[in-house]
């Protein structure tokens, strides 16, 4: 799974990202799982009110293997949990392109009372992607932070996952994968009419077919491309970029061709200053320069000698020994005392430092590692135990604010139907209007508005269920034109089934009671799931706790073969003086 993150500046607004995510023309299908255009603009307004630089965070995740919409939505929920984001204010959109799906998650930077967490976000996102691939059984995709991810997983006690991810780490740091362009540059290129993936593939193939920079520049010219030195030479000296004939940026040479910067600088130096090598059969290169001198050359040109009294004595270099640490000096003095001690006397240790053998150190290391594994089992919690507890006032206020537009639409549609019904009933009282047929027309209008009211009622109730979490999908759009007679029974049956919800949407007091009841149901269901998880893992945690007690007791003892050595030391001390292991023990 490839996952990317970008932050949208507040001054940029939400129009561009909303147009791309909610109305992208190159997608075969767009499914809005949560949020809306209005929610994105509202997040930008809140960020502007709080004077934030960034208003939205855009996280795009593209799995290498197919995933269902529910699986993508669950992964988006894990991202929200990782960064402590409120799942009620997210916008999640699924795009389908070329038969495969990928997700777009938009999180507001201002989370009602705090700013969205941004510490090591790239590493944490890659960690979530690797864990999701392991959980679903997908092939693991190598990233740039796999070493840090494996280290973090070992610290959390997930040793098996850490070993799988550690196998992805390359031997050399330069072999880490890197993107040729960012998602932002990709969007900018699309608006300019460029296809960056195709151009990247073209530049890579031209470089593999070339035998140097000169032939590569000629090949670029044939495809209406040029390579020149970058504009920011003060920050990136020697960096070259590739452009098209209109001056539109394609990308950096080193990123598009995967050539190291040091190798590219060597190629530039060879291109600017070509060196002509002499053939290996050149005999002139083996000649030695000989200077002819006369026999009395040294007498004619004597070498001046300085006076003996002006000889300068060189100072002997002062070698400073490194200062020993306190514990090293204490250990050295103890060893010197042990050397001078007679062999018939037992060793008397007065130091607080205990010297152990390599076998005992390995034994203790294994015990400590086993205790850490059992402690990881003991520290496990239910998936929802670490979630932020729900606040009744905040949650109900959010629900009420989201339901206000739907209440207005339902009330408006009902008022239209009630007005038409009263007009029809008034016309029924007039004999003249019955004769002229006006009553039949008003009855038709009232019946049509009644169908529209039932359809609006269906839409509003589905929206209510979606807002409070009883429905996973957003409400289906209002069907137009006017419904036929055969759908009347279905809509009336829907109204009868959800009469409690209809009454709550029609009366503000009933709605308040209904929302409080729904909040209590959610809180109780969460607590039941937590209690169920704890009950299922009670035996496992009890076993881990007893194992930790047993292993901790072993740390105060020695292995059996080490205890035998101690016994021999007490009976025959003269034998142990010649053994290096006895000295350590």
Secondary structure, DSSP 8 states (H G I E B T S, - for coil): -EEEEEEEEGGG-SHHHHHHHHS-TT-SEEEEEE--HHHHHHHHHHHHHTT-SEEEEEEEEE-SS---HHHHHHHHHHHHHHTT--GGG-EEEEEEETTEEEEEEEEESB-SSSB---TTHHHHHHHHHHHHHHHHT------TTHHHHHHHHHHTT-HHHHHHHHTTS-SSGGGS---SS-HHHHHHHHHTT--HHHHHHHHHHHHHH-SSHHHHHHHHHHTTEEEEE-S-TTTSTT-EEEEETT--EEEEHHHHHT--HHHHHHHHHHHHS------TT-SGGG--------TTHHHHT------GGG---------------HHHHHHHHHHHHHHHS-TTS-----SS-----HHHHHHHHHHHHHHHHHHHHHT---TTTTS----HHHHHHHHHHHHHHHHHHHHHHHHHHHHHHHHHHHHHT-HHHHHHTHHHHHHHHHHHHHHHHHHHHHHHHHHHHHHTTS-SS-------S---GGGHHHHHHHHHHTHHHHHHHH-HHHHHHHHHHHHHHHHHHHHHHHHHHHHHTHHHHHHHHHHHHHHHHHHTS--HHHHHHHHHHHH-HHHHTT-HHHHH-
